[in-house]
């Protein structure tokens, strides 16, 4: 028999589903509860809505350290609109790739990639291999600082 907490949790996620899929017209969403260092230190519930469905092979975040704090997740749920999986957003993917480049300090890779993409494609860092060439090109373009214009 389900308890009150389980029933309320189900209802909450059902309402979240309706909001994310119908109102935001998202194709895929994930929601989870975030804690810092211990499950007694609740930070909140987070929801991410995407324009396309992500493969379960990317569902790998079991927690991570940020400085001395350990961020952990529980109650992670995902829903995909399988009737219409959506169209990938190249712009959104390029911005996410740009964030990945920044976090991994891969700006030198971008300089080489933009100069000779066909040569550097074989040496693409692992964190960027999930992105197609068009997305990498756009993301790297966001990372390169243009040369200053002479006065």
N, C-alpha and C positions, 0 to 999 in steps of 0.2 A: 504494500500500500504506500502510495506517495504521501509525503509529509507536506505541510504548508509551505516550507521553504522550496521544495522541489516544484510544487505547483506554481508558486509565484515566479520562480526562475523561468519555468517554461513559458508562462504568460508574458513575462518581460521580453524574452528572446523572440517570441512570436510577434509582439508589437514592434520590436526593433526590426525584425524581418520585413514587416509590412512597410515600415517607414523607409528603410534602406532600399528595398526593391521597388516599391510602387512610387513613393514620393520623390526619392532622389534618382529613380530610374537606374540604379546601380545594377550591374550584372553579377557582382560577387562582393561579399563583404565578410569581414572577420571581426569578431569582438572577443575581448579577453579582459581579465582582471589583472591589474598590475600591483605588485608589492615591492617594497625596498627592504632588503636584508632578511625579513621574516614575514610570514603571512599575518602577523599581528600589526604590520605597518602598511595598511591598505592605502594605495595612492588613487585608485579609481578604476573605472571601467572605460575601456577605449574601444572605439569602433572605427574601422577603415572600410571605405566603400571604393570599389574599383570599377573601371569601365570594361574590364575583361576578366575572365576566370583565370586564376593562377593554379598551376599544377600543385598537387600535394607534395611534390619533391622540394618545394620551397618552404614548407611548414617545418622549419628546423630550429626555431628560436626557443631553446629550453631555458633561457636565462642568460644574463651577461653581466660582467663587471663594468662599471663606469667609475674609475677612480677606486675608492675604498668601498663603494656601495655595490651590492649585488641586486640587480633588477630581475625579478622572477614573475612568471605568468601562470595563472591557473584559469580554469573554466574558459578555454579558448574554443570558440565555435565559429564555423565558417558555413556559408551558404552560397551556392552557385545557381544561377538561373539557367538550368540546362536546356530549357526550351529556346533560349536565345543567349548564347554565351558572349555576345558583344563583339565589338570590333576593337582591336588593340589601338591605343592612342599613342602614336609615335611621339608626340610632344610630351606626354606624361612620362613615357619610358625614357626619353632623352634627359628630362629633368632628374629622374631617379638615377640614371646612369651617372649624371653629373655629380650627384650627391655621393654615389659610390666612389667616384674618382677622387673627390675631395677627402673622404674618410680614409681612403687607402693611399693618399698622397701620390697619385698616379699622373700628375700634370706632365712630368717628363715623357711618359708614354704618349700622352696626347700630342705633344710637340712632334714626336717622331711619326705618330699615326697620321696626323694631318699632312705631313710632308710626303710620306710614302706609304699609304694605307695597304697596298698590295704586299709590301715587304714585311710590315710589322704585324699583319694579321696573324701570322704564325706564332708571334710572341705575345699575344694578347693575355694580360693577367687574368687569372682564374675568375676573379670577381666580376669581370666584364664579359666573359664568354657567353653569357645568356642573352646578350644584346646583339641584334643584327648590325651590319656595317653602317646602315643609314642612321641608326640610333647612336652608335658610337661616334660617328662623324659629327652629329649635332651636339652630343654631350661634350666632346672634346673642344668643339668650337666655343662652347660656353666657358670652358676652363682657361683658354688661352687669352692672355692680356694683350690687347693690341699695342703696337709700338706707339709711343707718343708722337704727336704731330709737331714738327719743328715750328717754332714761333716766327 
